[in-house]
Amino acid sequence: MVVGSFLVGSWAVGQWAVGSGAVGSGAVGSEAVGQWGGFESAVGSEAVRQWAVGSEGVGVLDTGRIQRHLHTLPTPCRDFTTDKLQNVYVVDKNNRVHKYGPDGREQFHFNNNTRGTLQYIDPTDPFNLLLFYPELQVVATLDRTMNETAVLELFTAGIFNATAIGLATDNNIWVYDQAAFRLKKVGQNGEVLIQSDNLSSLLDAPPIATQLLANNNIVYLNCPGQGVYVFDNFGQFHQLLPYPDVVSLQLQDGKLVLYSDHRVRAYNPETLQEQVLRGDINSDVQVRYQGNRVYEKEADDLVRVFSRTP
């Protein structure tokens, strides 16, 4: 299981409706938080390395982008994710969530071990995080200081087997009800506001979903082994993107970042163009892109943060 990030080389659940890249401050040294293309940065005297994962020397892969090591987060973790402000959310082996700022310093933490394993964090809105506990079918929301602001028990909406959740643009919650084969928008009081048709009767192969992303008027439902199902904001099915190898998704600046075994691609839904960002990743490396940074969790379970250039 993964919480809101990308495990390349094994099964993962991801998250990320990021929208447009935000410009922020507080990065290491003089580095600014950039947008999709990224900006070159010089941080300290750390040696430059290329995309050769796991090596400290210089190596070249298919994108030619360069990385500088910025810092390593000190908390060993089982999963992590990032938000558009380049905060990092690290889930340790005791189910505690640690929030690190762009400078690598821990800011806040959250812990609740009464709901079972935390499977997924949706950091679409850094001021309104969603946490999903599938064992008890509970969604919790946190503010920017990691204080709990609300709890939604999905059974109040008649949902008993949700497999994917995501923040809607109106701050309600999209839920994929695997038992009913329906995409549903649920209000904070548990009321079902919108739902799709029964997808088992509509499609030859109904979705078996692990991840949900919402961006503007589009909802993406990722189903490893099947592809990416696309819905509109009224829950109506539109198309199936033929990416059955994708284990997790991210959204940045309207592009879908597709994480598959050993490679990362960017797909533009408007132009239908695809770009390989990275082509050879070790199977035990968990990767996350955010603005002009790349985050890697390697075999020691520590997250390393690197800058990248166009």
N, C-alpha and C positions, 0 to 999 in steps of 0.2 A: 504494500500500500504506500501511497505517497500523499503528502500533504502539499497541494498547490505547487508542485514543481515537477521536474522532468527527470525520470530515471531512464537513461539511455542504455539499452541492452537488456532490460527486463521490464516486467509489467509495471505500469505507473498510472497514476491519476494526476491530472494537472488542473490548472486553473488559470485564468487570466483574461479578463476583459480589461485591458489597460487603457484603450483609447489612445489619444495623442500623447506623445512624450512630453512630460512636464519639465520645465526648467526650474531647478532648485539650487540651494546652496548647502554648505556644510560638508562638502566632499573633502577628501583628503587633499592636503596641500592646496593648490590653486585650481584643482579640477572642478569643472562645472558639470552639472547634470545635464546631459544632452538628449537629443531626440533620436529617432530610429537610426539615422545614418551614423551618429556618434561623432565625437570630437576627439582629436588626439590630445593626450594629457601627459604631463611629465610629473611623476610623483617620486620625491626623494631621489635616491641613487639606485633604486632597484633595477636589476638587470632586465633587459627586454627579452621576452620569449615569444615565440610564435605559437601556432595552434597545436603543437606537438604536446598532447596531453600527457602529464606525468613526467615530463623531462624539464630540466632547468635550462638546457641549452637552446639555441635558436634552431628552429625548423620551419619549413614552409609547407603549408597544405593548400587546398584549392582556393581559398578566399584571399590569402595573402595578408589578412589583417594581423596586426601585432597586438600582443598583450604585455602590459606591465603589471607586476604583482603589486597590489595596493596594501592589502592586509589579509590576515587569516583570523576568522572568528574563533574564539577559544572554546566554545561549547560543542562537544561531540554530539552529533544529532543523527536521527534516523531519517528526517526529511526537512526541507526548507522551501520557502518561497520568497518573492520580493514584490514590492508595490511600485507604482509609477514614480514615487519620490525616492526610490532606491533604498528604502528601508528593507531590512532582511528579517524574516520570521523563521526562527529555528525551532524545531520541535525535538526536544531531547528524548532520551530513552525512557524517561519517567513521565512522558506525556505533557511536560511543561512547555509553554511557548515563550521564547525569548525574542524580544524585538531589539534589533541593532540598527542604529542610524547609519547614514552614508559614510560616516567617519570610522565605522567599525566598533563604536562604543555601545554597550548595552544600555537601553533606555528604560524599558519596562518589561514585565513578564506576567504571564497568566497561567493559572493551573487549576484544573478541575478533574479529579480522577473518579468522579461518581457516575460518569456517563459512558464508560468504556473507552476504547481507543479513538483518539482524534484522527480521522482519516483525511480531512480535507480543509484547507483554508482558502477562502476566496478573498483576495486582497484588491479587488477591483476598485473599491473606494477605501483609501487608507484611513478614513475617519469612520468607517462603518464596516468592519471586518465580519465575515461569516465563517463560523466554525461548524463542521458537520461531524456528528457522532452517529454513525449508521447503526450501531448495535441497539441503541435505544431510540433511533429515529428522531434525534434532537438537533436543532439548529440554534446556535447561540450567536449573538452579535456583540462586538466589542467596539469601544471608542478608540481614539488614537492613543490613549494612555493605557490601553489593554484592560480597561474596566468593563465588566459585563453590563450591557444595557438592556438586553431582552433575551428571552428564551422561547423558542417555538417548538412544541411537541407536535410532530407531523400527524400523529394519530388524530389530533383534533380536526384535521382536514380530511380525515378518512384515508390517509396514506400510511401504509404499513411496510412498504418495501421500496423506499426511495433509494436510488443508487447514485444519483448525481443532483447537485443543487448549485445555484448560482444567483448572484445579485442582479435583479432587474434594474433598468434605468430609472424606474420610479420608486426604488428602494423596497419594493416587494421582492418575493423570492420565487425564482423559477425552480421547479422540482420535476425530475423525471420519475414517474411512478411506474416501476418495472412490472408490478403485479397487474396493473390496469393497462399497461402499454400506452400511457398518455403523458404528454407534456402538460404541466399545470403551473399556473401562476397563483401563488398563495399569499394572502395578506398577513399582516402581523398578528391578527386575531385568529388565524387558521381558516379563514374563509377562502374557498376556491374562487378566484376572480375570472380566470380564463383556463380553458383546457382544450387540448387537441382532440381530434377524432381518435377512435381506437386504432392504433397503428398496426395491430396484428391483422386487422381486416383490410386496412388500406394498403399495406405493403407486403410484398412476398416474404421478406425477412424483417420482422419488427426489430427495432433497435435494442441492443443489449449494451446499455450506456455505462460509462465510467466517469465521464466528465461533461460539464455543461458550462458554456460561456455565453454571456449576453452582451451585445454591443449595439447601441442605438436601437434600430428596429429589427435586428437579426439575432436569432438564438442558434448557437452551434451545439450539437450533441455528438460527442466523440464516442465511437464504438469500435475499439480495436478488433480487427478481424473483419469488419464490415465497411467502415468508412466514416465520414463526417456528415451527419444529417443536418440540414439547414431548414429553419423555421422562421416565419415572420413573427412580429410582435403580438399577433393574435393567436399564436399557436398553430398556424396552418403550415403543413409540410410543403416545402418547395423543391428541394433536390437533395441528392446524395452525392457528396464529393468523393471521388474514387481514391481514397487514401486508407486502405485497410491496414497498412503497416504502421500507421501513426499510433503511438501509445499515449501521447498527450499533446495538448495544444496550448498556445499562448496567443494573445492579441496585442499587437503594438502598431499604432498609427494606421489602423485599418487593414494591416496585413496579418495573416495567420502564420504563426511560427509553428512548424510541424516537427515534432520530435519523434524520430523513429530509431530503430536499432542502429547505432553507430553513425547516424548522420542527423543534421539539422537543416531544414529548408524553410524558406519564406515564400508564401503564396499570396498573391494579390487577387482578391475576389473580383475586383473591377476590371483589371486587364487580363486576368487568367494566366499571368506569368508566374513562373516559379524560379527561385534562385537558391542554389546550394550555399549555405552559410558555413557549413562544416561537414567534412566527409568521412572522418575516421576517428571515432571516439571509442576509448576503451569501455568495455561492457560494465565495469564497476564504477564508472564515473557518472555522477548526476549533474546535469548542466541546466543553467538558467540564464537567459539573456534579459537585460534591462537597460534601455538607453545605450550609453556608451560603455557599459560594463558587462562582464561575463562572470558568472558564479559557478564554481565547481566543487562538488563534494566528492572526495576520492575515498580510497580504501580505509583511511584513518578516521573517517566520519567527520572531518573538519571542513568547513566551507572556506574556500579561498576566493578572494575577490580580485579581478583583473580589469584593467582598462583596455579598450580596443579602439582602433582607428578605422576609418572607412577603407 
